[in-house]
Amino acid sequence: MSKTMIIGAAVLLVLGILLFFKSTKVREENGEWSGTLQWGYLLMLVGTFGLLSALMSFTAVLLLFVLFTGIAWCIHRRKKKMNSGLLDDNHFTDYMSGFFPIILVVFILRTFVAEPFQIPSSSMRPGLIPGDFILVNKFVYGIRLPVLNNVLIPVSNVERGDVMVFNYPEDTRKNYIKRVIGLPGDVVTYKDKTLSINDKVVNDIDEQKLYNYAEQVLNLGTMTIHARQLNEQLGNKSVQVLQIPQQPAVILQGVRPDFPDRELCTYYPDGSGFSCTVPAGKYFMMGDNRDNSDDSRYWGFVDDKLVVGKAFLIWLNIGDMKRIGTKIQ
């Protein structure tokens, strides 16, 4: 979460507290609590949610709010039953209990069914571009325990070539999207722009076409990137990827020296490539824009416990409505 959003959340929390203390704590003639009190509670909830999201994952914050409002809902229901259906005179439990069903439904849908994400960069071109809003299937790899993310009920296995959303290993509050290149036990080699898995070349360097796109470059403004588009065969999936001739296969200065299982990777001193053996329970991820992607070659393998789900649909792109409904290959 950005510093601006944290400040905004703190401001909302303070405003909510001020409105709470300014409001009357008795019901109005129509049986409702005052608007000032309701706005106070709402702003405090939103502000608290925002601040907690800066400290832990969104799922963990949702779970806390489910438990918090769920307790208020249980107390409210018990009071209502004991008082033969009379209105609850406790504004706290009465108001908070109303949020419980909404937050519970959001938690269930987001945790176990599907979750929306936005593509922020060009690392997955040509298939996914900045501005794409996508849906991610949360149960395709199994029903997982919230927060801990252990698989409770297996559904299907991760396959080579899947477009996966996962928690970034260096900061699990962030979500990344890349393509699964290596499964546990695979040897992934990217040498002189040729990708091979277990010594089998998967990209067709003879079938290429030009692909140009505009990119915002820090301190340089907008630049046109001249890339080559080619086909790769990953398992039973045929995918389109990009290569940028001027870029090395790996920028050695960007490789973290101490990522977990670093000893399973070998980097060629001239920057022409690398070779990594994928350890058990982990995956090797790369962006489809092969030479313009911050991925496993730089920060290592993705543990299965960091898996969020499989991207399957573009549901919105305001800048290009024709992309709506596009299935993610």
N, C-alpha and C positions, 0 to 999 in steps of 0.2 A: 504494500500500500504506500502511495506517495505521501510526502510530508504535507502537502496541501490537503489531502483527504483526511489525514490524521487531525490536522488543525480544525478542519470543518466538522469532524465528528465531535471534537472537544467543545467547539462552540455550540453545537446542537445540545450536547449534554448540559452545559451551563445554562442555556436558555430554558431547557426543560425544567431544571431545578428551580430557576427563578419563577417560572410560571406556576410550578407546583406550590411553592410557598405563597404566591400571590393569590391563588384560587381559593374559592370557598369549598369546604369539604362536606357539604350537604346537598341532597338531591334537589333539583328544581321542581316546579309544579308538574311538569310533564313526566317526572320520574327519572329523568336523565341527570347525570353529573354535569357540572358546568363545562362549557367549552374550553375554558382556560385550564381546568384540571386535566381534561382529556388530551389537550395539546401538550401539556406538560409531561404527561406519561409517555405520549408518543415520541416526543423529542428525546426524552431520556432513554427510551428503548433504542431508538435509531443511533443516538450518540454512543451509547454503551456498546452496541453491536459493532459499530465502526471501529472503536478503540480496541475491542477484543480481537477484531479481525487483523489488526496490525501485530498481534502477539501470537496468534495461533491460526490454524487452518479454518477456512469457512465452514467446513463440516463440523469441526469441533465446537465452533461458536453456535451453530444451529442446534447441535445436540444439547449444549448448556441451556439455550433458550427453550428448547422442548421440555427439559426437566424442570426448569424454573416456572414456566407458565403452566406446565402440567400439574405441579404441586398446587399452584394457585387455583387451578380448575377443580382439583379434587376437594380442596377446602371449600370452595364456592358451592359445589354440588352438595356437599355434606351439610352445610349451613342451610341451603335451600330446602333440603329434605327434612331437616329437623324443624324448620320454621314453616312447614306446610306451604311452600311455594312463595313465601313473602320475599320481597326484594332484599338483596344483601346490603346491609348498611355499611359494609367495609369497602370503601372505594378502591382499595388496592387489589384485593382478591377479585372483586367484581370486574374491574377493568382488565386486569392481567389475564383472567380466565378466558376472556373473549378472544385473546390472541392465540390460545393454545391450539384449536383446530386448524387455523391457518398455517401456523408455523409447523405443525406436525405433518400436514399434507405436503408442504414445500420440502421438508426434511426427507420424507419418504420418496418423493419423486426425484429429488436431486441426488439422493444417496444411492437409490436402488434402481432407478428407471432410466432417466436421461438428464443431461445437463448441457446448457448452452455455453459456448465459448466464442470469442472473437479472435480472428487471426491478426496478430500485431505486426508481422514482418514478412519479408519475401523468402524466408528460408524453406518454404514448402512449395514455391513455384516449380512448375507451371500449374499444378493442380489446384493449389490454394493460394490466394492472393490477399494482401492487406485489405481489410474491410469486409471480408467474408465472415458471416456469423454461422457457426456450425453447431450441429447437435452431436452429442457423444453418448453412445450406448453404454450404460453403467453396469449392466448385468451380463453382457456377452461373455466375459471372462470369469464369471462366477459371482454369486452373491457374497459380498464382503462385509466384514464386521466394521461398523463405522469407527472412524478415527484410527484404529489399529490397522485396518485394511487387510486383515487376514481373510483368506477365502473360506467361507462357511459351507457353501454349496457349489461345487464345481459345475460349470455349464459347458464351456469349450476352452480349448487351449489357444494361447497366443500363436499366431502364424507369421511366418516370414512374409513381409510385404504389407502387413497391417499398418494403417495410419493410427497411431496411438497417442492419447493424451496422458501425461504422467506428471507427478510432482518432481520438480527440478531437484536433483540430488543435493545440490549445494544450498538450497533454500526451499524446503518442502512446502512453503506457503505459496510458491509460484507454480504455475502450470505451464508445461511445454508441450508442443506437438511435433512429433517426428515420425519417421517410418521405421518399422522394425526391420533391421538388416540381419542381425545375428541372434540366433537362439542359443540356449545353453549348450556348450560343447562345440559350437561353430568356430571356425577360424576365419575371421574377416580380414581381407587384405585389400588396401586401396593403394595401388602403385602406378605412377605415371597416368593417373586419371582412369585406370582400368580397375573395376571392382570385381573381386572374386570371393566366393564363399566356399570354403573347404576345397580350395584349388580349382574351382570351376568358375570361369568368367561368366558374369551375368549381364554385363552391358554390351550393347552392340555399337561399337565405336565407328563402324562403317556406315550406319544409317543415321545421319545427322541433318538437322536443319537449323537455321538461324532463329534466335529468339531474343528480342530486345525489350527491355523494360526500364522504366524510370525509377530511380532510387534516391532517397534523401540521404546524403552523406554529411556527417558532422563536419561543420566548418567549411564545407565545400558547396552546400546547396544541393540542387537536384542534378543528378548525373544519369546519363544513359548507359546501362550495362549491356554489353554485347555478349550474349551467351550462345551456347550450342545445345539444342534439344535432341536427346536420344532415348532409346528404349532400353529398359532393364527387365529381365525376367527373374522375379523373386518368388520362388515356389511356383504356385499356379497363377500368380498375378503378373500381368504385363503392365508396367508403369512407365510414365514419361518423366525424365529427370533433366536437369540442366547442368552444364559444365561451363566454367568461365576460363577460357584459355590463358588469360594473363595471371590467374591466381594459382598458387601452388596447391598441391593436394592437401597439405596441412601446414598451418603457420606454427612453427615450432615454439615461438615465443608465447603462444596462447595455450599451450598444453600445460595443465596443472601437474606439478611435479609429484604430488602426493595423493592423487585420488585413489580410492580403494581398489585393490587388485591391479595397481599400476604395473606391477612386474609381469603381468600377462600381455602387455603391449610392447611392441618394438617400433621405434620411430627412426626412419632413415635420416641421417644427418643433413642431407641436402634438401629436405622438405618435400621429397618426391612421393612420400607416402608413409604407410604404417601397416602393421599387422597385429591383430589382437585375437586372443583366444577367450571366448565368452565363458565366464564361470557359471556354475550351477545356480539356478534361481535368479539369473539376471539376463538382461537383453542389451544388444548393441544397437543404438539408434542413430540415424542420420537424416538430415533434411534432404528433400528432393532437389533443392538447389545446392548441389553437392559442394560447390566451392564458396558458398556464401551462407554457411550455417554453423551455428554454435551447437555442437552435438557431442556424441560419445567420444569422438576422437580427441576432444579437448578436456572433458571433465569426467569421462569414464562411463561405466555401465549403469543401467537402470535396474534396481532391485524390483522384484515382482510386487513387493509391498507398496511400491510407489505408483503402481498402475492405477489410472483413473478410469479409462474406458477406451472404446474404439470409436473414432470419428466416422460418421456414416452419411451425413447430409448437410448441404449448404442451405440454410433456411432463409437467409437474408443477405443482400449486399445492396446498400442504398445507392452506391455509385454505378452499379451494373445489375439491373433487375433481372436480366436474362439468366443470371447465375442462380437465381432462386430455384430450389428444388433439385439442384444438381447432386447426383450421388457421388460420394467420395470414393475413388478407386484406390 
